[in-house]
Amino acid sequence: MIGCVGTLIVATRGADGPGEVILSVRGTREAFLARSDEPLPKGTNVLVVGVRGARTVIVEPWTEMVTTELFS
C-alpha cells in the first residue's frame, strides 16, 4: 500500500484526528482512515508513506510531477 496515491474524501486534522482517503486496492476502490502531520483539506491528492494497522494509512500531500522536455 505504501506508494499508492489517493484522494481525501474527509479532511485530516493533523494531530487532532484522522480523515478518510479513497485508494485503489486490487482493482477496487476502498476507503481507509488517513493520518497526516499537518491538516489537509478534503479533495487533496495524497501519497501513502506508511501503514498503521489494517485500515489506517499515513499520508502526505502529493503533486504529480510533470516533466517537459525542450527540443531546440
PDB file of N, CA, C, O and CB in Angstrom:
ATOM      1  N   MET A   1       0.801  -1.176   0.000  1.00  0.00           N
ATOM      2  CA  MET A   1       0.000   0.000   0.000  1.00  0.00           C
ATOM      3  C   MET A   1       0.861   1.264   0.000  1.00  0.00           C
ATOM      4  O   MET A   1       0.452   2.291  -0.542  1.00  0.00           O
ATOM      5  CB  MET A   1      -0.920  -0.016   1.180  1.00  0.00           C
ATOM      6  N   ILE A   2       2.046   1.195   0.603  1.00  0.00           N
ATOM      7  CA  ILE A   2       2.949   2.344   0.574  1.00  0.00           C
ATOM      8  C   ILE A   2       3.272   2.658  -0.883  1.00  0.00           C
ATOM      9  O   ILE A   2       3.587   1.766  -1.670  1.00  0.00           O
ATOM     10  CB  ILE A   2       4.257   2.065   1.396  1.00  0.00           C
ATOM     11  N   GLY A   3       3.187   3.938  -1.225  1.00  0.00           N
ATOM     12  CA  GLY A   3       3.426   4.369  -2.598  1.00  0.00           C
ATOM     13  C   GLY A   3       2.154   4.594  -3.389  1.00  0.00           C
ATOM     14  O   GLY A   3       2.204   5.165  -4.479  1.00  0.00           O
ATOM     15  N   CYS A   4       1.011   4.159  -2.868  1.00  0.00           N
ATOM     16  CA  CYS A   4      -0.275   4.400  -3.546  1.00  0.00           C
ATOM     17  C   CYS A   4      -0.653   5.871  -3.428  1.00  0.00           C
ATOM     18  O   CYS A   4      -0.326   6.530  -2.441  1.00  0.00           O
ATOM     19  CB  CYS A   4      -1.398   3.504  -2.946  1.00  0.00           C
ATOM     20  N   VAL A   5      -1.340   6.376  -4.440  1.00  0.00           N
ATOM     21  CA  VAL A   5      -1.840   7.748  -4.435  1.00  0.00           C
ATOM     22  C   VAL A   5      -3.360   7.694  -4.378  1.00  0.00           C
ATOM     23  O   VAL A   5      -3.986   6.901  -5.081  1.00  0.00           O
ATOM     24  CB  VAL A   5      -1.348   8.545  -5.694  1.00  0.00           C
ATOM     25  N   GLY A   6      -3.948   8.536  -3.543  1.00  0.00           N
ATOM     26  CA  GLY A   6      -5.402   8.594  -3.421  1.00  0.00           C
ATOM     27  C   GLY A   6      -5.873  10.012  -3.195  1.00  0.00           C
ATOM     28  O   GLY A   6      -5.086  10.957  -3.253  1.00  0.00           O
ATOM     29  N   THR A   7      -7.169  10.159  -2.934  1.00  0.00           N
ATOM     30  CA  THR A   7      -7.784  11.466  -2.714  1.00  0.00           C
ATOM     31  C   THR A   7      -8.533  11.456  -1.389  1.00  0.00           C
ATOM     32  O   THR A   7      -9.276  10.523  -1.084  1.00  0.00           O
ATOM     33  CB  THR A   7      -8.739  11.833  -3.880  1.00  0.00           C
ATOM     34  N   LEU A   8      -8.326  12.513  -0.605  1.00  0.00           N
ATOM     35  CA  LEU A   8      -9.036  12.612   0.665  1.00  0.00           C
ATOM     36  C   LEU A   8     -10.512  12.899   0.423  1.00  0.00           C
ATOM     37  O   LEU A   8     -10.863  13.813  -0.324  1.00  0.00           O
ATOM     38  CB  LEU A   8      -8.414  13.707   1.552  1.00  0.00           C
ATOM     39  N   ILE A   9     -11.378  12.106   1.065  1.00  0.00           N
ATOM     40  CA  ILE A   9     -12.815  12.363   0.994  1.00  0.00           C
ATOM     41  C   ILE A   9     -13.310  12.982   2.299  1.00  0.00           C
ATOM     42  O   ILE A   9     -14.428  13.493   2.369  1.00  0.00           O
ATOM     43  CB  ILE A   9     -13.585  11.062   0.691  1.00  0.00           C
ATOM     44  N   VAL A  10     -12.470  12.931   3.325  1.00  0.00           N
ATOM     45  CA  VAL A  10     -12.699  13.639   4.589  1.00  0.00           C
ATOM     46  C   VAL A  10     -11.359  14.261   4.968  1.00  0.00           C
ATOM     47  O   VAL A  10     -10.336  13.577   4.969  1.00  0.00           O
ATOM     48  CB  VAL A  10     -13.252  12.668   5.736  1.00  0.00           C
ATOM     49  N   ALA A  11     -11.358  15.560   5.293  1.00  0.00           N
ATOM     50  CA  ALA A  11     -10.120  16.266   5.642  1.00  0.00           C
ATOM     51  C   ALA A  11      -9.432  15.615   6.838  1.00  0.00           C
ATOM     52  O   ALA A  11     -10.090  15.105   7.744  1.00  0.00           O
ATOM     53  CB  ALA A  11     -10.413  17.740   5.946  1.00  0.00           C
ATOM     54  N   THR A  12      -8.094  15.639   6.830  1.00  0.00           N
ATOM     55  CA  THR A  12      -7.345  15.217   8.015  1.00  0.00           C
ATOM     56  C   THR A  12      -7.188  16.432   8.923  1.00  0.00           C
ATOM     57  O   THR A  12      -7.257  17.573   8.467  1.00  0.00           O
ATOM     58  CB  THR A  12      -5.942  14.607   7.629  1.00  0.00           C
ATOM     59  N   ARG A  13      -6.974  16.175  10.220  1.00  0.00           N
ATOM     60  CA  ARG A  13      -6.835  17.269  11.183  1.00  0.00           C
ATOM     61  C   ARG A  13      -5.478  17.251  11.873  1.00  0.00           C
ATOM     62  O   ARG A  13      -5.338  17.744  12.993  1.00  0.00           O
ATOM     63  CB  ARG A  13      -7.941  17.194  12.225  1.00  0.00           C
ATOM     64  N   GLY A  14      -4.479  16.681  11.203  1.00  0.00           N
ATOM     65  CA  GLY A  14      -3.155  16.604  11.804  1.00  0.00           C
ATOM     66  C   GLY A  14      -3.199  15.785  13.081  1.00  0.00           C
ATOM     67  O   GLY A  14      -3.764  14.692  13.105  1.00  0.00           O
ATOM     68  N   ALA A  15      -2.603  16.313  14.142  1.00  0.00           N
ATOM     69  CA  ALA A  15      -2.567  15.602  15.424  1.00  0.00           C
ATOM     70  C   ALA A  15      -3.949  15.484  16.068  1.00  0.00           C
ATOM     71  O   ALA A  15      -4.138  14.678  16.980  1.00  0.00           O
ATOM     72  CB  ALA A  15      -1.620  16.309  16.379  1.00  0.00           C
ATOM     73  N   ASP A  16      -4.918  16.282  15.601  1.00  0.00           N
ATOM     74  CA  ASP A  16      -6.258  16.271  16.196  1.00  0.00           C
ATOM     75  C   ASP A  16      -7.154  15.158  15.682  1.00  0.00           C
ATOM     76  O   ASP A  16      -8.239  14.949  16.224  1.00  0.00           O
ATOM     77  CB  ASP A  16      -6.923  17.579  15.947  1.00  0.00           C
ATOM     78  N   GLY A  17      -6.729  14.437  14.649  1.00  0.00           N
ATOM     79  CA  GLY A  17      -7.550  13.316  14.211  1.00  0.00           C
ATOM     80  C   GLY A  17      -7.406  12.970  12.747  1.00  0.00           C
ATOM     81  O   GLY A  17      -6.906  13.765  11.950  1.00  0.00           O
ATOM     82  N   PRO A  18      -7.854  11.760  12.399  1.00  0.00           N
ATOM     83  CA  PRO A  18      -7.710  11.278  11.027  1.00  0.00           C
ATOM     84  C   PRO A  18      -8.808  11.798  10.110  1.00  0.00           C
ATOM     85  O   PRO A  18      -9.849  12.287  10.551  1.00  0.00           O
ATOM     86  CB  PRO A  18      -7.706   9.768  11.009  1.00  0.00           C
ATOM     87  N   GLY A  19      -8.534  11.673   8.825  1.00  0.00           N
ATOM     88  CA  GLY A  19      -9.536  11.886   7.798  1.00  0.00           C
ATOM     89  C   GLY A  19      -9.797  10.554   7.128  1.00  0.00           C
ATOM     90  O   GLY A  19      -9.620   9.493   7.726  1.00  0.00           O
ATOM     91  N   GLU A  20     -10.223  10.625   5.870  1.00  0.00           N
ATOM     92  CA  GLU A  20     -10.501   9.393   5.132  1.00  0.00           C
ATOM     93  C   GLU A  20     -10.028   9.570   3.695  1.00  0.00           C
ATOM     94  O   GLU A  20     -10.201  10.631   3.095  1.00  0.00           O
ATOM     95  CB  GLU A  20     -12.023   9.035   5.179  1.00  0.00           C
ATOM     96  N   VAL A  21      -9.425   8.509   3.151  1.00  0.00           N
ATOM     97  CA  VAL A  21      -8.877   8.536   1.797  1.00  0.00           C
ATOM     98  C   VAL A  21      -9.436   7.365   1.001  1.00  0.00           C
ATOM     99  O   VAL A  21      -9.684   6.289   1.546  1.00  0.00           O
ATOM    100  CB  VAL A  21      -7.328   8.489   1.823  1.00  0.00           C
ATOM    101  N   ILE A  22      -9.631   7.588  -0.290  1.00  0.00           N
ATOM    102  CA  ILE A  22     -10.023   6.514  -1.209  1.00  0.00           C
ATOM    103  C   ILE A  22      -8.772   6.073  -1.962  1.00  0.00           C
ATOM    104  O   ILE A  22      -8.082   6.890  -2.573  1.00  0.00           O
ATOM    105  CB  ILE A  22     -11.157   6.985  -2.206  1.00  0.00           C
ATOM    106  N   LEU A  23      -8.485   4.763  -1.912  1.00  0.00           N
ATOM    107  CA  LEU A  23      -7.339   4.184  -2.610  1.00  0.00           C
ATOM    108  C   LEU A  23      -7.813   3.049  -3.503  1.00  0.00           C
ATOM    109  O   LEU A  23      -8.815   2.396  -3.214  1.00  0.00           O
ATOM    110  CB  LEU A  23      -6.270   3.678  -1.606  1.00  0.00           C
ATOM    111  N   SER A  24      -7.092   2.823  -4.579  1.00  0.00           N
ATOM    112  CA  SER A  24      -7.367   1.678  -5.440  1.00  0.00           C
ATOM    113  C   SER A  24      -6.522   0.507  -4.946  1.00  0.00           C
ATOM    114  O   SER A  24      -5.293   0.558  -4.975  1.00  0.00           O
ATOM    115  CB  SER A  24      -7.063   2.004  -6.946  1.00  0.00           C
ATOM    116  N   VAL A  25      -7.203  -0.553  -4.491  1.00  0.00           N
ATOM    117  CA  VAL A  25      -6.524  -1.730  -3.946  1.00  0.00           C
ATOM    118  C   VAL A  25      -7.050  -2.965  -4.662  1.00  0.00           C
ATOM    119  O   VAL A  25      -8.249  -3.245  -4.639  1.00  0.00           O
ATOM    120  CB  VAL A  25      -6.737  -1.848  -2.399  1.00  0.00           C
ATOM    121  N   ARG A  26      -6.152  -3.692  -5.293  1.00  0.00           N
ATOM    122  CA  ARG A  26      -6.528  -4.903  -6.036  1.00  0.00           C
ATOM    123  C   ARG A  26      -7.681  -4.645  -7.008  1.00  0.00           C
ATOM    124  O   ARG A  26      -8.579  -5.474  -7.159  1.00  0.00           O
ATOM    125  CB  ARG A  26      -6.915  -6.016  -5.063  1.00  0.00           C
ATOM    126  N   GLY A  27      -7.640  -3.496  -7.655  1.00  0.00           N
ATOM    127  CA  GLY A  27      -8.631  -3.178  -8.679  1.00  0.00           C
ATOM    128  C   GLY A  27      -9.952  -2.630  -8.171  1.00  0.00           C
ATOM    129  O   GLY A  27     -10.853  -2.372  -8.969  1.00  0.00           O
ATOM    130  N   THR A  28     -10.092  -2.445  -6.864  1.00  0.00           N
ATOM    131  CA  THR A  28     -11.318  -1.856  -6.327  1.00  0.00           C
ATOM    132  C   THR A  28     -10.977  -0.625  -5.499  1.00  0.00           C
ATOM    133  O   THR A  28      -9.875  -0.503  -4.964  1.00  0.00           O
ATOM    134  CB  THR A  28     -12.098  -2.886  -5.473  1.00  0.00           C
ATOM    135  N   ARG A  29     -11.937   0.280  -5.403  1.00  0.00           N
ATOM    136  CA  ARG A  29     -11.740   1.485  -4.593  1.00  0.00           C
ATOM    137  C   ARG A  29     -12.177   1.195  -3.164  1.00  0.00           C
ATOM    138  O   ARG A  29     -13.287   0.722  -2.916  1.00  0.00           O
ATOM    139  CB  ARG A  29     -12.532   2.698  -5.178  1.00  0.00           C
ATOM    140  N   GLU A  30     -11.271   1.492  -2.225  1.00  0.00           N
ATOM    141  CA  GLU A  30     -11.555   1.237  -0.811  1.00  0.00           C
ATOM    142  C   GLU A  30     -11.233   2.476   0.011  1.00  0.00           C
ATOM    143  O   GLU A  30     -10.314   3.227  -0.315  1.00  0.00           O
ATOM    144  CB  GLU A  30     -10.748   0.022  -0.295  1.00  0.00           C
ATOM    145  N   ALA A  31     -11.996   2.682   1.077  1.00  0.00           N
ATOM    146  CA  ALA A  31     -11.766   3.803   1.987  1.00  0.00           C
ATOM    147  C   ALA A  31     -10.916   3.352   3.172  1.00  0.00           C
ATOM    148  O   ALA A  31     -11.107   2.263   3.712  1.00  0.00           O
ATOM    149  CB  ALA A  31     -13.110   4.391   2.480  1.00  0.00           C
ATOM    150  N   PHE A  32      -9.980   4.203   3.563  1.00  0.00           N
ATOM    151  CA  PHE A  32      -9.105   3.954   4.711  1.00  0.00           C
ATOM    152  C   PHE A  32      -9.064   5.208   5.570  1.00  0.00           C
ATOM    153  O   PHE A  32      -9.236   6.315   5.059  1.00  0.00           O
ATOM    154  CB  PHE A  32      -7.666   3.546   4.251  1.00  0.00           C
ATOM    155  N   LEU A  33      -8.836   5.047   6.879  1.00  0.00           N
ATOM    156  CA  LEU A  33      -8.533   6.199   7.716  1.00  0.00           C
ATOM    157  C   LEU A  33      -7.192   6.747   7.266  1.00  0.00           C
ATOM    158  O   LEU A  33      -6.287   5.983   6.931  1.00  0.00           O
ATOM    159  CB  LEU A  33      -8.516   5.825   9.238  1.00  0.00           C
ATOM    160  N   ALA A  34      -7.058   8.069   7.257  1.00  0.00           N
ATOM    161  CA  ALA A  34      -5.824   8.712   6.801  1.00  0.00           C
ATOM    162  C   ALA A  34      -5.320   9.660   7.875  1.00  0.00           C
ATOM    163  O   ALA A  34      -6.057  10.532   8.336  1.00  0.00           O
ATOM    164  CB  ALA A  34      -6.049   9.470   5.467  1.00  0.00           C
ATOM    165  N   ARG A  35      -4.081   9.493   8.268  1.00  0.00           N
ATOM    166  CA  ARG A  35      -3.451  10.389   9.240  1.00  0.00           C
ATOM    167  C   ARG A  35      -2.330  11.156   8.559  1.00  0.00           C
ATOM    168  O   ARG A  35      -1.646  10.634   7.678  1.00  0.00           O
ATOM    169  CB  ARG A  35      -2.909   9.598  10.465  1.00  0.00           C
ATOM    170  N   SER A  36      -2.151  12.409   8.982  1.00  0.00           N
ATOM    171  CA  SER A  36      -1.087  13.249   8.426  1.00  0.00           C
ATOM    172  C   SER A  36      -0.520  14.126   9.533  1.00  0.00           C
ATOM    173  O   SER A  36      -1.174  14.357  10.550  1.00  0.00           O
ATOM    174  CB  SER A  36      -1.615  14.122   7.246  1.00  0.00           C
ATOM    175  N   ASP A  37       0.711  14.617   9.329  1.00  0.00           N
ATOM    176  CA  ASP A  37       1.337  15.502  10.316  1.00  0.00           C
ATOM    177  C   ASP A  37       0.597  16.832  10.414  1.00  0.00           C
ATOM    178  O   ASP A  37       0.395  17.358  11.509  1.00  0.00           O
ATOM    179  CB  ASP A  37       2.807  15.747   9.957  1.00  0.00           C
ATOM    180  N   GLU A  38       0.199  17.367   9.275  1.00  0.00           N
ATOM    181  CA  GLU A  38      -0.491  18.656   9.203  1.00  0.00           C
ATOM    182  C   GLU A  38      -1.908  18.443   8.696  1.00  0.00           C
ATOM    183  O   GLU A  38      -2.156  17.473   7.980  1.00  0.00           O
ATOM    184  CB  GLU A  38       0.274  19.648   8.287  1.00  0.00           C
ATOM    185  N   PRO A  39      -2.847  19.320   9.043  1.00  0.00           N
ATOM    186  CA  PRO A  39      -4.197  19.216   8.487  1.00  0.00           C
ATOM    187  C   PRO A  39      -4.176  19.333   6.962  1.00  0.00           C
ATOM    188  O   PRO A  39      -3.462  20.168   6.406  1.00  0.00           O
ATOM    189  CB  PRO A  39      -5.106  20.300   9.088  1.00  0.00           C
ATOM    190  N   LEU A  40      -4.961  18.495   6.294  1.00  0.00           N
ATOM    191  CA  LEU A  40      -5.074  18.517   4.834  1.00  0.00           C
ATOM    192  C   LEU A  40      -6.551  18.583   4.469  1.00  0.00           C
ATOM    193  O   LEU A  40      -7.358  17.852   5.043  1.00  0.00           O
ATOM    194  CB  LEU A  40      -4.391  17.261   4.188  1.00  0.00           C
ATOM    195  N   PRO A  41      -6.925  19.452   3.515  1.00  0.00           N
ATOM    196  CA  PRO A  41      -8.339  19.598   3.167  1.00  0.00           C
ATOM    197  C   PRO A  41      -8.878  18.451   2.320  1.00  0.00           C
ATOM    198  O   PRO A  41      -8.133  17.746   1.639  1.00  0.00           O
ATOM    199  CB  PRO A  41      -8.546  20.888   2.437  1.00  0.00           C
ATOM    200  N   LYS A  42     -10.182  18.292   2.384  1.00  0.00           N
ATOM    201  CA  LYS A  42     -10.887  17.335   1.524  1.00  0.00           C
ATOM    202  C   LYS A  42     -10.534  17.639   0.073  1.00  0.00           C
ATOM    203  O   LYS A  42     -10.433  18.803  -0.316  1.00  0.00           O
ATOM    204  CB  LYS A  42     -12.439  17.400   1.748  1.00  0.00           C
ATOM    205  N   GLY A  43     -10.346  16.592  -0.727  1.00  0.00           N
ATOM    206  CA  GLY A  43     -10.008  16.753  -2.138  1.00  0.00           C
ATOM    207  C   GLY A  43      -8.521  16.758  -2.431  1.00  0.00           C
ATOM    208  O   GLY A  43      -8.123  16.736  -3.596  1.00  0.00           O
ATOM    209  N   THR A  44      -7.680  16.787  -1.383  1.00  0.00           N
ATOM    210  CA  THR A  44      -6.229  16.771  -1.569  1.00  0.00           C
ATOM    211  C   THR A  44      -5.779  15.413  -2.086  1.00  0.00           C
ATOM    212  O   THR A  44      -6.192  14.377  -1.563  1.00  0.00           O
ATOM    213  CB  THR A  44      -5.505  17.109  -0.250  1.00  0.00           C
ATOM    214  N   ASN A  45      -4.931  15.415  -3.116  1.00  0.00           N
ATOM    215  CA  ASN A  45      -4.292  14.175  -3.559  1.00  0.00           C
ATOM    216  C   ASN A  45      -3.163  13.877  -2.586  1.00  0.00           C
ATOM    217  O   ASN A  45      -2.378  14.763  -2.245  1.00  0.00           O
ATOM    218  CB  ASN A  45      -3.758  14.286  -5.042  1.00  0.00           C
ATOM    219  N   VAL A  46      -3.082  12.628  -2.138  1.00  0.00           N
ATOM    220  CA  VAL A  46      -2.097  12.255  -1.129  1.00  0.00           C
ATOM    221  C   VAL A  46      -1.347  10.993  -1.537  1.00  0.00           C
ATOM    222  O   VAL A  46      -1.843  10.172  -2.308  1.00  0.00           O
ATOM    223  CB  VAL A  46      -2.775  12.051   0.226  1.00  0.00           C
ATOM    224  N   LEU A  47      -0.138  10.863  -0.996  1.00  0.00           N
ATOM    225  CA  LEU A  47       0.717   9.698  -1.187  1.00  0.00           C
ATOM    226  C   LEU A  47       0.772   8.938   0.129  1.00  0.00           C
ATOM    227  O   LEU A  47       1.000   9.538   1.179  1.00  0.00           O
ATOM    228  CB  LEU A  47       2.151  10.108  -1.667  1.00  0.00           C
ATOM    229  N   VAL A  48       0.568   7.637   0.088  1.00  0.00           N
ATOM    230  CA  VAL A  48       0.675   6.809   1.294  1.00  0.00           C
ATOM    231  C   VAL A  48       2.159   6.573   1.582  1.00  0.00           C
ATOM    232  O   VAL A  48       2.883   6.018   0.755  1.00  0.00           O
ATOM    233  CB  VAL A  48      -0.093   5.441   1.123  1.00  0.00           C
ATOM    234  N   VAL A  49       2.600   7.006   2.773  1.00  0.00           N
ATOM    235  CA  VAL A  49       4.005   6.860   3.158  1.00  0.00           C
ATOM    236  C   VAL A  49       4.189   5.894   4.323  1.00  0.00           C
ATOM    237  O   VAL A  49       5.318   5.591   4.710  1.00  0.00           O
ATOM    238  CB  VAL A  49       4.586   8.211   3.521  1.00  0.00           C
ATOM    239  N   GLY A  50       3.087   5.413   4.879  1.00  0.00           N
ATOM    240  CA  GLY A  50       3.169   4.467   5.985  1.00  0.00           C
ATOM    241  C   GLY A  50       1.828   3.801   6.220  1.00  0.00           C
ATOM    242  O   GLY A  50       0.791   4.256   5.737  1.00  0.00           O
ATOM    243  N   VAL A  51       1.871   2.709   6.976  1.00  0.00           N
ATOM    244  CA  VAL A  51       0.657   1.959   7.307  1.00  0.00           C
ATOM    245  C   VAL A  51       0.638   1.757   8.816  1.00  0.00           C
ATOM    246  O   VAL A  51       1.652   1.403   9.418  1.00  0.00           O
ATOM    247  CB  VAL A  51       0.599   0.579   6.544  1.00  0.00           C
ATOM    248  N   ARG A  52      -0.518   1.984   9.418  1.00  0.00           N
ATOM    249  CA  ARG A  52      -0.673   1.785  10.861  1.00  0.00           C
ATOM    250  C   ARG A  52      -1.904   0.906  11.060  1.00  0.00           C
ATOM    251  O   ARG A  52      -3.029   1.405  11.071  1.00  0.00           O
ATOM    252  CB  ARG A  52      -0.812   3.165  11.636  1.00  0.00           C
ATOM    253  N   GLY A  53      -1.701  -0.366  11.213  1.00  0.00           N
ATOM    254  CA  GLY A  53      -2.823  -1.288  11.355  1.00  0.00           C
ATOM    255  C   GLY A  53      -3.408  -1.660  10.003  1.00  0.00           C
ATOM    256  O   GLY A  53      -2.852  -1.325   8.957  1.00  0.00           O
ATOM    257  N   ALA A  54      -4.536  -2.357  10.040  1.00  0.00           N
ATOM    258  CA  ALA A  54      -5.124  -2.889   8.810  1.00  0.00           C
ATOM    259  C   ALA A  54      -5.858  -1.846   7.984  1.00  0.00           C
ATOM    260  O   ALA A  54      -5.941  -1.993   6.765  1.00  0.00           O
ATOM    261  CB  ALA A  54      -6.065  -3.998   9.143  1.00  0.00           C
ATOM    262  N   ARG A  55      -6.399  -0.788   8.603  1.00  0.00           N
ATOM    263  CA  ARG A  55      -7.255   0.152   7.874  1.00  0.00           C
ATOM    264  C   ARG A  55      -6.847   1.609   8.042  1.00  0.00           C
ATOM    265  O   ARG A  55      -7.644   2.504   7.761  1.00  0.00           O
ATOM    266  CB  ARG A  55      -8.674  -0.012   8.319  1.00  0.00           C
ATOM    267  N   THR A  56      -5.607   1.870   8.500  1.00  0.00           N
ATOM    268  CA  THR A  56      -5.140   3.245   8.685  1.00  0.00           C
ATOM    269  C   THR A  56      -3.829   3.442   7.942  1.00  0.00           C
ATOM    270  O   THR A  56      -2.910   2.630   8.048  1.00  0.00           O
ATOM    271  CB  THR A  56      -4.967   3.577  10.190  1.00  0.00           C
ATOM    272  N   VAL A  57      -3.756   4.544   7.180  1.00  0.00           N
ATOM    273  CA  VAL A  57      -2.541   4.860   6.432  1.00  0.00           C
ATOM    274  C   VAL A  57      -2.039   6.244   6.832  1.00  0.00           C
ATOM    275  O   VAL A  57      -2.808   7.099   7.270  1.00  0.00           O
ATOM    276  CB  VAL A  57      -2.798   4.792   4.903  1.00  0.00           C
ATOM    277  N   ILE A  58      -0.743   6.442   6.671  1.00  0.00           N
ATOM    278  CA  ILE A  58      -0.105   7.733   6.903  1.00  0.00           C
ATOM    279  C   ILE A  58       0.102   8.362   5.531  1.00  0.00           C
ATOM    280  O   ILE A  58       0.641   7.727   4.626  1.00  0.00           O
ATOM    281  CB  ILE A  58       1.261   7.589   7.697  1.00  0.00           C
ATOM    282  N   VAL A  59      -0.332   9.624   5.381  1.00  0.00           N
ATOM    283  CA  VAL A  59      -0.288  10.263   4.070  1.00  0.00           C
ATOM    284  C   VAL A  59       0.430  11.606   4.118  1.00  0.00           C
ATOM    285  O   VAL A  59       0.538  12.245   5.164  1.00  0.00           O
ATOM    286  CB  VAL A  59      -1.693  10.450   3.533  1.00  0.00           C
ATOM    287  N   GLU A  60       0.914  12.008   2.952  1.00  0.00           N
ATOM    288  CA  GLU A  60       1.495  13.333   2.731  1.00  0.00           C
ATOM    289  C   GLU A  60       0.872  13.892   1.464  1.00  0.00           C
ATOM    290  O   GLU A  60       0.451  13.127   0.596  1.00  0.00           O
ATOM    291  CB  GLU A  60       3.070  13.274   2.620  1.00  0.00           C
ATOM    292  N   PRO A  61       0.805  15.226   1.342  1.00  0.00           N
ATOM    293  CA  PRO A  61       0.269  15.806   0.108  1.00  0.00           C
ATOM    294  C   PRO A  61       1.080  15.340  -1.093  1.00  0.00           C
ATOM    295  O   PRO A  61       2.295  15.169  -0.997  1.00  0.00           O
ATOM    296  CB  PRO A  61       0.267  17.346   0.184  1.00  0.00           C
ATOM    297  N   TRP A  62       0.416  15.136  -2.215  1.00  0.00           N
ATOM    298  CA  TRP A  62       1.065  14.637  -3.422  1.00  0.00           C
ATOM    299  C   TRP A  62       0.719  15.535  -4.596  1.00  0.00           C
ATOM    300  O   TRP A  62      -0.454  15.794  -4.867  1.00  0.00           O
ATOM    301  CB  TRP A  62       0.648  13.180  -3.710  1.00  0.00           C
ATOM    302  N   THR A  63       1.740  16.005  -5.288  1.00  0.00           N
ATOM    303  CA  THR A  63       1.552  16.743  -6.526  1.00  0.00           C
ATOM    304  C   THR A  63       2.238  15.951  -7.611  1.00  0.00           C
ATOM    305  O   THR A  63       3.446  15.717  -7.553  1.00  0.00           O
ATOM    306  CB  THR A  63       2.112  18.205  -6.435  1.00  0.00           C
ATOM    307  N   GLU A  64       1.471  15.539  -8.599  1.00  0.00           N
ATOM    308  CA  GLU A  64       2.047  14.754  -9.681  1.00  0.00           C
ATOM    309  C   GLU A  64       3.063  15.600 -10.429  1.00  0.00           C
ATOM    310  O   GLU A  64       2.784  16.737 -10.812  1.00  0.00           O
ATOM    311  CB  GLU A  64       0.948  14.240 -10.640  1.00  0.00           C
ATOM    312  N   MET A  65       4.235  15.037 -10.630  1.00  0.00           N
ATOM    313  CA  MET A  65       5.288  15.771 -11.325  1.00  0.00           C
ATOM    314  C   MET A  65       5.052  15.706 -12.824  1.00  0.00           C
ATOM    315  O   MET A  65       4.781  14.646 -13.388  1.00  0.00           O
ATOM    316  CB  MET A  65       6.681  15.207 -10.969  1.00  0.00           C
ATOM    317  N   VAL A  66       5.162  16.842 -13.439  1.00  0.00           N
ATOM    318  CA  VAL A  66       5.040  16.917 -14.889  1.00  0.00           C
ATOM    319  C   VAL A  66       6.399  17.324 -15.426  1.00  0.00           C
ATOM    320  O   VAL A  66       6.963  18.338 -15.014  1.00  0.00           O
ATOM    321  CB  VAL A  66       3.916  17.925 -15.335  1.00  0.00           C
ATOM    322  N   THR A  67       6.914  16.536 -16.341  1.00  0.00           N
ATOM    323  CA  THR A  67       8.201  16.881 -16.930  1.00  0.00           C
ATOM    324  C   THR A  67       7.993  17.343 -18.358  1.00  0.00           C
ATOM    325  O   THR A  67       7.157  16.813 -19.089  1.00  0.00           O
ATOM    326  CB  THR A  67       9.173  15.684 -16.880  1.00  0.00           C
ATOM    327  N   THR A  68       8.752  18.315 -18.727  1.00  0.00           N
ATOM    328  CA  THR A  68       8.684  18.846 -20.082  1.00  0.00           C
ATOM    329  C   THR A  68      10.082  18.819 -20.664  1.00  0.00           C
ATOM    330  O   THR A  68      11.030  19.335 -20.072  1.00  0.00           O
ATOM    331  CB  THR A  68       8.090  20.290 -20.105  1.00  0.00           C
ATOM    332  N   GLU A  69      10.195  18.219 -21.813  1.00  0.00           N
ATOM    333  CA  GLU A  69      11.486  18.215 -22.494  1.00  0.00           C
ATOM    334  C   GLU A  69      11.462  19.298 -23.557  1.00  0.00           C
ATOM    335  O   GLU A  69      10.503  19.417 -24.320  1.00  0.00           O
ATOM    336  CB  GLU A  69      11.801  16.817 -23.120  1.00  0.00           C
ATOM    337  N   LEU A  70      12.506  20.068 -23.596  1.00  0.00           N
ATOM    338  CA  LEU A  70      12.611  21.124 -24.591  1.00  0.00           C
ATOM    339  C   LEU A  70      13.569  20.686 -25.680  1.00  0.00           C
ATOM    340  O   LEU A  70      14.686  20.249 -25.405  1.00  0.00           O
ATOM    341  CB  LEU A  70      13.076  22.449 -23.951  1.00  0.00           C
ATOM    342  N   PHE A  71      13.134  20.805 -26.885  1.00  0.00           N
ATOM    343  CA  PHE A  71      13.986  20.477 -28.024  1.00  0.00           C
ATOM    344  C   PHE A  71      14.243  21.755 -28.794  1.00  0.00           C
ATOM    345  O   PHE A  71      13.323  22.541 -29.022  1.00  0.00           O
ATOM    346  CB  PHE A  71      13.335  19.389 -28.940  1.00  0.00           C
ATOM    347  N   SER A  72      15.493  21.973 -29.197  1.00  0.00           N
ATOM    348  CA  SER A  72      15.786  23.177 -29.973  1.00  0.00           C
ATOM    349  C   SER A  72      16.267  22.838 -31.352  1.00  0.00           C
ATOM    350  O   SER A  72      16.559  23.735 -32.142  1.00  0.00           O
ATOM    351  CB  SER A  72      16.814  24.027 -29.273  1.00  0.00           C
TER     352      SER A  72
END
